[in-house]
Structure formats: C-alpha cells, structure tokens
Amino acid sequence: MHGFVYVNPIFLIVFFLIILGWAKFATWISTDLNQLNDQNETVWRSVLLGSFGLNLLLWIIIPNFAGALIANLIVIGGIFGYYIKIRVAQLGPPPNPLDMLTGKLGSTAEQRQAKKSAGQLALSYLNAAGRGAPLPKVDDPAYNGVVLLDNLIFSALEARAQRIDLIPSEQAYDVIYTTDGVGYPQSGMQRSAAEPIIQSVKLISGLSLDERRRPQKSSLTVMDAAHNRTPLVIRTSGTTAGERLTLVMSSSDNYKMPLDNIGLSSEQLAAMRTIVGDNSGLVIVASPPHMGRTTTLYSLIGAHDAYTRSIQTLEANPRAEFESITVNPFDPQAMNASHSKLLQSICLKDPDILLVGQCPDAATAEVICRYASNDHRVYLGLRAGSDAPTIIDLWRKLLPDKELAARPLRAVVCQRLIRLLCPTCKIPYQPDAETLAKLNLPVGRQMQVFKANTQPARDPKGNPVKCPDCASLGYRGVTGLFEVLVVTPEIRDMIAHGRPVEEIRNAARKNGMMMLVEQGIRKFALGITSIQEVTRALSAERARKTREEKITSASGSSTTGVGYASPGESRSE
C-alpha cells in the first residue's frame, strides 16, 4: 500500500493495535447500550460497523501513515467521546474515569456501592421491549424516590428474595422479603420513604399515579452492571391504611420443569407417567397458595407431545408460554366475564389436553367433568390445603351429581413446597431416640441427618461472614412434597356413592398412597431438608391464614380463605 510504506513492522503493529482498540470499544458500547434510555441499538451498531469500514478506507486512501493514524483516531475518538457524553448525562461519571476508557466498570457490588454513595442507580430499568424505561431527571424531586426504589430492589436481589411487600400500617410501612416461599421481615420504613418508592415504580412501569385504591398491575425488567436481567411483576392496591406494593421477581423459566425434577418419589413418578400416558380423564392438582401448583400443572402438560396433541390452557394469571400450546387468559374483571362460558367455548375447539387453572363454581366443574368423560384429558388446579382424600370430598360436594364427579377422575395430587438445605453450610447431627420414635424411624440406628445453619460464620477477626450460597438463611432452593392418590375403580365407586373420607383414605393407603408427612420424613432422612422445614410446610395453610388475618387487621384489606379461588383472585401458583 502506497509504495509499501506500511510494510514497516512498527506501522503494522500500530495498525493492528488501532483495529483491536476499536473492536474493544465497539463491543463494550454494544453491550452497554442496554443501560441507556432512548438509544437505538440498531443505529448505534450501524454507526460502529460503518466506522470500521471508514477506518479501513482511510488507511488505504491516505498515503501518509501519520495522516491516516490521526484520521483514524479522530473517527474513533469522536464516536467514543459522543457515547461517553450521553452515558455520563444519564448514569453519571464512574468512580474511576480511567475505567471508562478501558471499558472496565468493576464488579457489581463495587459499582453499586460507588453509585449509592453518589446518589446514582445501581440497576437499569427496561420496558417490555427491552429498552430503557423512562426515568425522571437527576434534578427532578421524583428522582430521589427512584434511588430509594433502586436500593430496595438491589438489597432484595442480594438477599435472593423472589418477592418484596411494602405493607402500610398506621404509622409506617412493613417491609417483607420472601425467599424460597418464606417471608423475612426487614426493618420498617417510614412513609416519607415508602410512598415515593411506590410512586416511582408506578411512574417507571406506566401505572396511573392518581389511582391509589383499585388494584393495578404492570411489569419491568431490572438489569445489574453484569447485565443479569430479572423480570419484575408489579402490583399495587389500596387499603384503609395506604397504598400497598408487591414486587415479584421471577422468570417464566422457573415454572418450566420436567416431571422428574419437581420432587416426586420414584413410585409417584411411575404412577404419574402411567396416568399421563392415558390421555383421558381428570387429574386434580391441589395446594395452598404459593406451593408450586402451577409448576406441577405445567410439568404435566409438558409431558405430552404438543406437536401431535392439541393442548390449550385457561388461566386467570398465565405464568409462562409454551411452544405449540394455546394459552387462554381469563380476566375476571372483564364485562360479563364467565369462567364456565369461556371454558365451554374452548371445549368447542376440541383440544386433546386442557389445563384449567381454577374452578370458581359448580358450572365450571360440570363442564370439566363432561369434557374429561369424553376421551379428553383435563388437568385442574384447585386452591385447597387439605390432603388428597379431603380434596376428593370437596370436589364431589361442588357437584350435585356425585356419579358425574367421580366418572372422569383419574388422580388427585396434593402438594406442598419445602426448602432445600444449603449444601455449603448445613449442619450434620444424630437425632435422639425420642425424635426417631416420633418419626417412625429405626431407634438405635446410627444415621446422619442435617439441620439448617442460620448463624453466619466468623472470619479470623471475628466479623460475621454470610454463607455465599444461601446468605446465611440455611436453605437454598425448593422442591415438592406430594401425595398422589390414584383413583381405582373401587375408589371411584366409593366417591360416587358418597362414602366417608376416612374410607376413601384407607382404600388409597391399601393401594400404596404415601401421605405428605411420610414423604417429608423420607426427604429428611435422605438429608435433603430438615424436619423443622417439613413441619413448617405441612402447617403452611394455618400459618397463611394467621398471616392474612394480621395483614387484614393492620391494613384493612380483605383476603379470601375459601377452598376454591374466587373469580377475582390470581391464585394459580
């Protein structure tokens, strides 16, 4: 090129360094764009690609090496400088300006601390399209509420929380983080901090700022400095004490699990696979709220081949989308909303497999029974906290025709969720003879079981150090406890003739049904969980009612404790 001037090794080294530097900056800008508002990624990437071609062209058409070098630096520096100007205007300068030049912005924790001390945001907020959500300007008084919201969400993410509740009381707000299904009260929050947080999240997510009584729902995605994204479902509602806020942090992928990964024992899994293969009749899945019912229902429909079978769902609150499966949302607030009529219209399309997320009335139950009796498979979710035989009794009481209630029934699955002991910090111990006897385990046998370690470890200086895996909660992750009642011809006849629950339970036990408590003890003996966790999970319904009574008393809001979700509730967990 140009009389082979560029053959000089030094020139070649400089040339390749310029190209590599451009590639590094271009890559960083491409990934960093997600944090900025109102920046078109396609335009920016086109500019970066065009600048690369321009740089190559400049090396060719400019005969002088120094001139070509200066021209390249002007192009690269101009684009990079303009981007930095936009970035600093929105996010503020980094703690170390040199980090901006190298594309290194440090660890998430370091950035969060630096930004927090500078009054900046540690998280980016994205709308449904994946672009930056509108935020108030830094000099806007509303920006202080966004900073408080940012600190609240980041703190919850550090604690591995899947849910944040801000519950108004007479003087302040209660703050509860829910991790793996268990609520952990945090330090209370003054109204002067909580109310700006609620207004800020409503502003960012597009909810009405003036509506403070009626329930509102929206969604956002938050992204940390490491580009980890967490979807947020935002719910607000009014109470006599003030406005309540719930933030649910979860991904639809959390609801998609294969049947053999949800916690069924080997015997239960074999029974469920046989039932799934039948492709007809009714299978009921029942649990209290937030006990994994939706995940189990999705696992069951996922066990069918959606390419050879027509599969549809009817849910008030769909949690995930599946390829080749039609999702029909039911809006109980819609004009003339009728769950049974919508279900009838879906049945007219003749799906092979039908998932129904709730059963609010006898009319819906009758449609389900008649459709499942006609060589179709229906999976029904019920919000109920009893054991499987009692669920059967609730089901047949819903229908005047006991024979119709019994005819399509193939199985009833009753479930709870239990937390898994943290594998890093769980504590082994040998239970005493009295405990073994109570649990019907062999007395005198040397067995090692585990309990949760909820106390932080200490470093050499005596300072508390949280467990890196569970944040010193003692548990990480959840699994299911199941009671699977397979409906045999004998049990079906007992249901149809109104035999007592105890007789149905005895028949199911003779048929090999293991009770929830037995499954819990088995998981305890295997070291999967603690006996305290099994006890907590099996008394969850009573604890839930107590908690709701306290919330109702404190906030004036109303809760429902019936066995079936009312049309206005989103209870498909």
Long-range contacts (C-beta under 8 A, 24 or more apart in sequence): 1-59, 1-60, 2-63, 3-63, 5-63, 5-65, 6-59, 6-65, 11-65, 14-69, 15-59, 18-55, 18-69, 18-72, 18-73, 18-76, 19-55, 21-76, 22-51, 22-52, 22-55, 22-76, 24-103, 25-76, 25-80, 25-103, 26-51, 26-52, 27-103, 28-103, 29-80, 29-83, 31-227, 32-87, 34-124, 34-126, 34-130, 34-132, 34-223, 34-227, 35-87, 35-90, 35-91, 35-124, 35-132, 35-223, 36-86, 36-87, 36-90, 36-91, 36-132, 37-90, 37-131, 37-132, 37-133, 37-134, 37-135, 38-131, 38-132, 39-86, 39-132, 44-83, 47-79, 48-79, 51-75, 51-76, 51-79, 91-120, 91-121, 92-118, 92-120, 92-138, 105-225, 106-225, 107-225, 107-226, 108-224, 108-225, 108-226, 111-225, 112-154, 112-224, 112-225, 116-151, 119-147, 120-147, 121-146, 121-147, 121-150, 122-150, 122-151, 122-154, 122-224, 122-225, 123-150, 123-153, 123-154, 123-222, 123-223, 123-224, 124-222, 124-223, 124-224, 125-204, 125-220, 125-221, 125-222, 125-223, 126-220, 126-221, 126-222, 126-223, 126-229, 127-206, 127-220, 127-221, 128-219, 130-221, 133-204, 133-205, 133-220, 134-203, 134-204, 135-204, 136-200, 136-203, 142-196, 142-199, 142-200, 142-203, 144-196, 145-196, 145-197, 145-199, 145-200, 146-200, 146-204, 148-193, 148-196, 148-197, 148-200, 149-197, 149-200, 149-201, 149-204, 152-197, 153-222, 153-232, 153-247, 153-249, 154-224, 156-247, 156-249, 157-222, 157-224, 157-230, 157-249, 158-471, 159-184, 159-471, 160-470, 160-471, 160-473, 160-476, 161-249, 162-248, 162-249, 162-250, 163-246, 163-247, 163-248, 163-249, 164-245, 164-246, 164-247, 164-249, 165-244, 165-245, 165-246, 166-194, 166-197, 166-198, 166-244, 166-245, 166-246, 167-244, 167-551, 167-554, 167-555, 168-194, 168-239, 168-241, 168-242, 168-243, 168-244, 168-554, 168-555, 169-241, 169-554, 169-555, 170-241, 170-554, 173-242, 174-554, 179-473, 180-419, 180-473, 180-475, 180-476, 180-477, 180-478, 181-290, 181-291, 181-417, 181-419, 181-478, 182-419, 182-475, 182-536, 183-547, 184-473, 191-242, 194-245, 195-242, 195-243, 197-245, 198-236, 198-243, 198-245, 201-234, 201-245, 201-247, 202-234, 202-236, 205-234, 207-234, 207-236, 212-238, 212-243, 213-237, 213-238, 214-238, 237-557, 239-555, 239-556, 239-557, 240-555, 240-556, 240-557, 241-554, 241-555, 241-556, 242-555, 244-555, 244-557, 252-319, 252-320, 252-321, 253-320, 254-295, 255-294, 255-295, 255-298, 255-319, 255-320, 256-298, 256-302, 256-320, 256-322, 257-295, 257-298, 257-299, 258-299, 258-302, 258-303, 259-299, 259-300, 259-302, 259-303, 261-299, 262-292, 262-295, 262-296, 262-299, 262-479, 262-480, 263-479, 263-480, 263-481, 263-482, 264-480, 264-482, 264-484, 265-482, 265-514, 265-519, 265-522, 267-512, 267-514, 268-482, 268-484, 268-514, 271-411, 271-484, 271-486, 272-300, 272-411, 272-413, 272-484, 273-303, 275-410, 275-411, 275-486, 276-300, 276-303, 276-304, 278-377, 278-410, 279-304, 279-309, 279-352, 279-353, 279-377, 280-372, 280-375, 280-376, 280-377, 280-408, 280-410, 281-372, 281-373, 281-377, 281-378, 281-408, 281-409, 281-410, 282-368, 282-369, 282-372, 282-377, 282-378, 282-380, 282-408, 282-409, 282-410, 283-377, 283-378, 283-379, 283-380, 283-410, 283-411, 283-412, 283-413, 284-380, 284-381, 284-382, 284-391, 284-395, 284-409, 284-411, 284-412, 284-413, 285-379, 285-380, 285-381, 285-382, 285-413, 285-415, 286-381, 286-382, 286-383, 286-384, 286-386, 286-388, 286-391, 286-412, 286-413, 286-414, 286-415, 287-383, 287-384, 287-385, 287-414, 287-415, 287-416, 287-573, 288-383, 288-384, 288-385, 288-416, 288-540, 288-541, 288-544, 289-383, 289-544, 289-571, 289-573, 290-417, 290-573, 291-415, 291-416, 291-417, 291-540, 291-573, 292-415, 292-416, 292-417, 292-478, 292-480, 292-573, 293-381, 293-383, 293-415, 293-572, 293-573, 294-319, 294-357, 294-381, 294-572, 294-573, 295-480, 296-413, 296-415, 296-480, 297-355, 297-357, 297-379, 297-381, 297-572, 298-322, 298-355, 300-355, 300-379, 301-325, 301-353, 301-355, 301-379, 304-352, 304-353, 304-377, 309-352, 309-353, 310-349, 310-350, 310-351, 310-352, 310-353, 311-351, 311-352, 311-353, 311-354, 311-355, 312-346, 312-349, 312-351, 312-353, 312-354, 312-355, 313-354, 313-355, 313-356, 313-357, 314-339, 314-342, 314-343, 314-346, 314-354, 314-355, 314-356, 314-357, 315-355, 315-356, 315-357, 315-358, 315-572, 316-357, 316-358, 316-565, 316-567, 316-569, 316-570, 316-571, 316-572, 317-357, 317-570, 317-571, 317-572, 318-572, 319-572, 326-351, 330-357, 332-566, 332-567, 332-568, 332-569, 333-568, 337-567, 339-363, 339-364, 339-567, 340-364, 340-366, 340-367, 343-367, 343-368, 347-371, 350-376, 351-376, 352-376, 352-377, 353-377, 353-378, 353-379, 354-378, 354-379, 355-379, 355-381, 356-380, 356-381, 357-381, 357-572, 358-382, 358-383, 358-564, 358-565, 358-569, 358-571, 358-572, 359-398, 359-564, 360-564, 360-565, 360-566, 360-567, 362-398, 362-399, 362-400, 365-395, 365-398, 365-399, 365-405, 366-399, 366-401, 366-404, 368-408, 369-399, 369-404, 369-405, 369-407, 369-408, 370-404, 372-408, 373-404, 373-407, 373-408, 378-408, 381-572, 382-563, 382-564, 383-562, 383-563, 383-564, 383-565, 383-569, 383-571, 384-563, 384-564, 385-540, 385-541, 385-544, 386-414, 386-563, 387-414, 387-483, 387-505, 387-515, 387-516, 388-412, 388-413, 388-414, 388-483, 388-484, 388-485, 388-508, 388-513, 389-485, 389-501, 389-502, 389-504, 389-505, 389-508, 390-501, 392-485, 392-495, 392-501, 392-504, 393-501, 393-504, 394-563, 394-564, 396-495, 396-498, 398-564, 402-495, 402-496, 402-497, 402-498, 403-496, 405-495, 405-496, 406-487, 406-492, 406-493, 406-495, 406-496, 407-492, 407-496, 409-487, 409-492, 409-495, 410-486, 410-487, 411-484, 411-485, 411-486, 411-487, 412-484, 412-485, 412-487, 413-482, 413-483, 413-484, 413-485, 414-482, 414-483, 414-485, 414-516, 415-480, 415-481, 415-482, 415-483, 415-516, 416-480, 416-481, 416-516, 416-537, 416-538, 416-540, 417-478, 417-479, 417-480, 417-481, 417-537, 418-478, 418-479, 418-480, 418-481, 418-520, 418-523, 418-529, 418-533, 418-534, 418-536, 418-537, 419-475, 419-476, 419-477, 419-478, 419-529, 419-533, 420-475, 420-476, 420-477, 420-478, 420-479, 420-528, 420-529, 421-450, 421-451, 421-452, 421-474, 421-475, 421-476, 421-527, 421-528, 421-529, 421-530, 421-533, 422-452, 422-453, 422-467, 422-469, 422-470, 422-473, 422-474, 422-475, 422-476, 423-469, 423-476, 424-467, 424-468, 424-469, 424-470, 425-453, 425-457, 425-467, 425-469, 425-470, 425-472, 425-474, 426-450, 426-451, 426-452, 426-453, 426-474, 426-527, 427-451, 427-452, 427-453, 431-531, 435-531, 439-521, 439-524, 439-531, 440-521, 441-521, 441-525, 447-525, 448-527, 449-524, 449-525, 449-527, 449-530, 449-531, 450-527, 450-530, 451-530, 451-531, 451-532, 452-530, 452-532, 452-533, 475-529, 475-533, 479-523, 479-528, 479-529, 481-516, 481-519, 481-520, 481-523, 481-534, 481-537, 481-538, 482-516, 482-519, 483-513, 483-514, 483-515, 483-516, 483-519, 484-513, 484-514, 485-513, 486-511, 486-513
